Amino acid sequence: MIVEQIWTGNAYRNFNYLVACEETGEALAIDPLDHRKCLAVANKHGWTITQILNTHEHGDHTGGNEPMIAATGAKLLAHHNAKNTIAGIDIGLDAGAVIAVGRSVELLALDTPGHTMMHICLLSKTDEPALFCGDTLFNAGAGNCHNGGHPKELYETFATQLAGLEDNTRIYPGHDYIVNNLEFTLNREPDNAAAKALLSDVKQQDPAHALVTTMAQEKEINTFFRLRSPSVIATLRKEFPDIGDRPDPETVFLKLRELRNSW
């Protein structure tokens, strides 16, 4: 499996992705908003884009569909409930669906509500797994729930699906927000040495050559996975004293998401 992370350089700081089969040169485009850049990368490698996957229905993820389909004839895949919000879906995906790319790549569809209620993440079935997580999970952060989502469902997605992924799973999010997210982690957990060290490393990084984190790193630096940290809980109680000394993980997650909304 070959992965190309494509930095759009737009105001929303989107990443687009091409996932290609080494044997056949067939490729899947994930959220190809900047269709010109995606097509240019595919042409450079001699790949044929045969499928497009939208992780969810927001315009900064679906906006390249029409010109990409016009240029390639690719089939459009998205959540099975998104047919009224994403035009032209050819294949609606349920949890557990397997997307084949060429002969050598298989990607498992995860139904991951929270950012929106029609959100798909893709998990590669490879020795070194990769998660294409749209706006559900960011490097060191979590998606917001402003436009069609629900924080409780986002917590359930983190707790029941993402937290159980293998530690070596590479994380490919829909946007580059790593610096702000690490700063939020350190605001909530000032003694997080791993987050502090990583922030120093990535503060001046070129998003066109962005760091790819792993799930093991996320569990160290992402406050939305650190729901039992005494430091996280202690700082949270300053804003929300009514949560008590031993709040449950869901309460901690929801309060963190509330604070991140205005960060």
C-alpha positions as CSV (number, residue, x, y, z in Angstrom):
1,M,0.0,0.0,0.0
2,I,1.3,3.4,-1.0
3,V,-0.1,6.5,0.8
4,E,0.3,10.1,-0.5
5,Q,-0.7,12.8,2.0
6,I,-1.5,15.9,0.0
7,W,-1.3,19.3,1.7
8,T,-3.9,21.6,0.1
9,G,-2.5,24.8,1.6
10,N,-6.0,26.2,2.0
11,A,-7.4,28.3,4.8
12,Y,-9.0,25.2,6.3
13,R,-5.7,23.4,6.4
14,N,-7.0,20.3,4.7
15,F,-5.1,17.1,3.9
16,N,-6.2,15.0,1.0
17,Y,-5.0,11.4,0.4
18,L,-4.3,9.0,-2.4
19,V,-4.0,5.3,-1.4
20,A,-2.5,3.2,-4.2
21,C,-2.0,-0.4,-5.1
22,E,1.7,-1.1,-6.0
23,E,0.8,-4.0,-8.3
24,T,-1.9,-2.4,-10.5
25,G,-1.5,1.4,-10.0
26,E,-5.1,1.8,-9.1
27,A,-5.8,4.5,-6.5
28,L,-8.4,5.6,-4.0
29,A,-8.8,9.4,-3.4
30,I,-9.9,10.3,0.1
31,D,-11.7,13.7,0.4
32,P,-10.0,15.1,-2.7
33,L,-11.0,18.7,-2.2
34,D,-8.0,20.0,-4.2
35,H,-8.7,17.8,-7.2
36,R,-6.0,19.4,-9.2
37,K,-3.3,18.5,-6.8
38,C,-4.7,15.0,-6.4
39,L,-4.8,14.5,-10.1
40,A,-1.3,15.9,-10.5
41,V,0.1,13.5,-7.9
42,A,-1.7,10.5,-9.5
43,N,-0.4,11.5,-13.0
44,K,3.2,11.9,-11.6
45,H,3.1,8.3,-10.3
46,G,1.1,6.9,-13.3
47,W,-1.8,5.9,-11.1
48,T,-5.4,5.6,-12.1
49,I,-8.0,6.9,-9.6
50,T,-10.9,4.5,-9.7
51,Q,-12.6,5.3,-6.5
52,I,-13.3,8.4,-4.3
53,L,-14.2,8.1,-0.6
54,N,-15.8,10.9,1.4
55,T,-15.3,10.5,5.1
56,H,-18.3,12.8,5.7
57,E,-20.6,15.3,4.1
58,H,-18.9,18.7,4.8
59,G,-18.1,20.8,1.8
60,D,-14.4,21.0,2.5
61,H,-14.3,17.2,2.1
62,T,-16.8,16.8,-0.8
63,G,-16.0,19.9,-2.9
64,G,-13.7,18.2,-5.3
65,N,-16.0,15.3,-6.1
66,E,-17.6,16.6,-9.3
67,P,-14.4,17.6,-11.1
68,M,-12.6,14.5,-9.9
69,I,-15.3,12.2,-11.2
70,A,-15.4,14.2,-14.5
71,A,-11.7,13.7,-14.9
72,T,-11.5,10.1,-13.9
73,G,-14.9,8.4,-14.0
74,A,-14.2,7.2,-10.5
75,K,-17.0,5.7,-8.3
76,L,-18.0,7.7,-5.2
77,L,-18.2,6.0,-1.8
78,A,-19.5,7.4,1.4
79,H,-21.6,6.5,4.5
80,H,-24.8,4.7,3.6
81,N,-26.9,7.4,5.3
82,A,-25.3,10.3,3.4
83,K,-27.2,9.9,0.1
84,N,-29.3,13.0,0.8
85,T,-26.3,15.1,1.8
86,I,-23.6,14.0,-0.7
87,A,-24.6,14.1,-4.4
88,G,-23.9,11.2,-6.7
89,I,-22.9,8.4,-4.2
90,D,-22.4,5.1,-6.1
91,I,-21.8,2.9,-3.1
92,G,-23.1,3.5,0.5
93,L,-20.9,2.0,3.2
94,D,-21.9,0.2,6.4
95,A,-19.5,-0.6,9.2
96,G,-17.4,-3.6,8.3
97,A,-17.5,-3.0,4.5
98,V,-14.2,-3.7,2.8
99,I,-12.9,-1.4,0.1
100,A,-10.5,-3.1,-2.3
101,V,-7.9,-0.9,-4.2
102,G,-6.3,-2.9,-6.9
103,R,-5.1,-6.4,-5.9
104,S,-3.0,-5.6,-2.8
105,V,-5.0,-3.1,-0.7
106,E,-8.0,-3.6,1.5
107,L,-9.5,-0.9,3.7
108,L,-12.1,-1.6,6.4
109,A,-14.9,0.9,6.8
110,L,-15.5,2.0,10.4
111,D,-18.8,3.8,11.3
112,T,-17.5,6.6,13.5
113,P,-20.2,9.1,14.5
114,G,-19.5,12.2,16.5
115,H,-18.1,15.0,14.2
116,T,-21.2,14.2,12.1
117,M,-23.5,11.3,12.4
118,M,-22.5,10.0,8.9
119,H,-18.8,9.8,9.3
120,I,-16.6,7.0,7.9
121,C,-13.0,6.2,8.9
122,L,-10.9,3.7,6.9
123,L,-8.5,1.3,8.5
124,S,-6.0,-0.5,6.4
125,K,-5.7,-4.3,6.7
126,T,-1.9,-4.2,6.6
127,D,1.0,-5.3,8.9
128,E,1.5,-1.6,9.8
129,P,-2.1,-0.4,10.0
130,A,-3.2,3.1,8.8
131,L,-6.3,5.0,9.9
132,F,-7.7,7.6,7.5
133,C,-9.8,9.4,10.1
134,G,-11.3,12.5,8.4
135,D,-12.5,14.9,11.1
136,T,-13.0,12.4,13.8
137,L,-9.5,12.1,15.1
138,F,-6.8,14.7,14.6
139,N,-3.1,14.6,15.5
140,A,-3.3,15.4,19.2
141,G,-7.0,16.3,19.0
142,A,-10.6,15.4,18.3
143,G,-13.2,16.8,15.9
144,N,-15.7,19.3,16.8
145,C,-19.5,18.6,16.8
146,H,-20.8,21.9,15.5
147,N,-22.4,20.9,12.2
148,G,-24.4,17.8,12.6
149,G,-22.5,16.0,15.3
150,H,-22.9,15.0,18.9
151,P,-20.2,14.9,21.6
152,K,-21.5,11.8,23.4
153,E,-21.3,9.8,20.2
154,L,-17.8,11.2,19.6
155,Y,-16.8,9.9,23.0
156,E,-18.3,6.5,22.2
157,T,-16.3,6.4,19.0
158,F,-13.1,7.2,20.8
159,A,-13.7,4.9,23.7
160,T,-15.1,1.8,21.8
161,Q,-13.3,2.0,18.5
162,L,-10.2,4.2,18.3
163,A,-8.7,3.5,21.7
164,G,-8.6,-0.2,20.9
165,L,-6.5,0.2,17.7
166,E,-3.0,-1.2,17.6
167,D,-0.3,1.0,18.9
168,N,1.5,1.1,15.6
169,T,-1.5,2.4,13.6
170,R,-0.5,5.4,11.6
171,I,-2.9,8.4,11.9
172,Y,-3.9,10.3,8.8
173,P,-6.4,13.1,9.7
174,G,-8.4,15.5,7.5
175,H,-6.6,18.6,8.7
176,D,-3.3,19.9,10.1
177,Y,-4.2,21.2,13.5
178,I,-1.3,19.6,15.4
179,V,0.2,22.8,16.9
180,N,-3.0,24.1,18.3
181,N,-4.0,20.7,19.6
182,L,-0.7,20.2,21.4
183,E,-1.0,23.6,23.0
184,F,-4.5,22.6,24.2
185,T,-3.1,19.4,25.6
186,L,-0.4,21.3,27.5
187,N,-3.0,23.8,28.8
188,R,-5.0,20.9,30.2
189,E,-1.9,18.8,31.3
190,P,1.1,21.1,31.8
191,D,3.3,18.3,32.9
192,N,2.9,16.2,29.7
193,A,6.6,15.9,28.7
194,A,5.8,14.0,25.5
195,A,3.4,16.7,24.2
196,K,5.9,19.4,25.2
197,A,8.8,17.7,23.3
198,L,6.6,17.1,20.2
199,L,5.3,20.7,20.1
200,S,8.9,21.9,20.0
201,D,9.6,19.5,17.1
202,V,6.5,20.4,14.9
203,K,6.0,24.1,15.6
204,Q,7.8,25.1,12.4
205,Q,7.1,22.0,10.4
206,D,6.1,22.2,6.7
207,P,2.6,20.6,6.4
208,A,3.6,19.4,3.0
209,H,5.9,17.1,4.8
210,A,3.9,16.6,8.0
211,L,4.7,14.3,10.9
212,V,2.6,11.1,10.8
213,T,1.8,10.1,14.4
214,T,0.9,6.6,15.6
215,M,-1.8,5.6,18.0
216,A,0.8,5.0,20.7
217,Q,1.9,8.6,20.4
218,E,-1.8,9.8,20.4
219,K,-2.3,8.0,23.7
220,E,0.6,10.0,25.1
221,I,-0.1,13.5,23.6
222,N,-3.8,13.7,22.9
223,T,-5.8,14.9,25.8
224,F,-9.0,13.2,24.5
225,F,-7.3,9.8,25.2
226,R,-5.9,10.9,28.6
227,L,-9.2,10.9,30.4
228,R,-7.9,9.3,33.6
229,S,-4.8,11.5,33.9
230,P,-4.7,13.1,37.4
231,S,-3.3,16.3,35.9
232,V,-6.0,16.5,33.3
233,I,-8.7,16.0,36.0
234,A,-7.1,18.5,38.4
235,T,-7.0,21.3,35.8
236,L,-10.5,20.4,34.6
237,R,-11.9,20.7,38.2
238,K,-10.8,24.4,38.2
239,E,-13.4,25.2,35.5
240,F,-15.9,22.5,36.5
241,P,-15.7,21.9,40.3
242,D,-18.9,20.0,40.3
243,I,-17.3,17.0,38.5
244,G,-15.8,15.8,41.8
245,D,-12.6,14.1,42.5
246,R,-13.1,11.0,40.3
247,P,-15.2,11.9,37.3
248,D,-15.9,9.1,34.8
249,P,-14.1,9.2,31.5
250,E,-17.2,10.3,29.5
251,T,-17.6,13.4,31.7
252,V,-13.9,14.3,31.3
253,F,-14.2,13.9,27.5
254,L,-17.3,16.0,27.2
255,K,-15.9,18.8,29.4
256,L,-12.6,18.8,27.4
257,R,-14.6,19.0,24.2
258,E,-16.6,21.9,25.6
259,L,-13.4,23.8,26.5
260,R,-11.8,23.1,23.1
261,N,-14.8,24.7,21.4
262,S,-13.6,28.1,22.5
263,W,-9.9,27.4,22.5
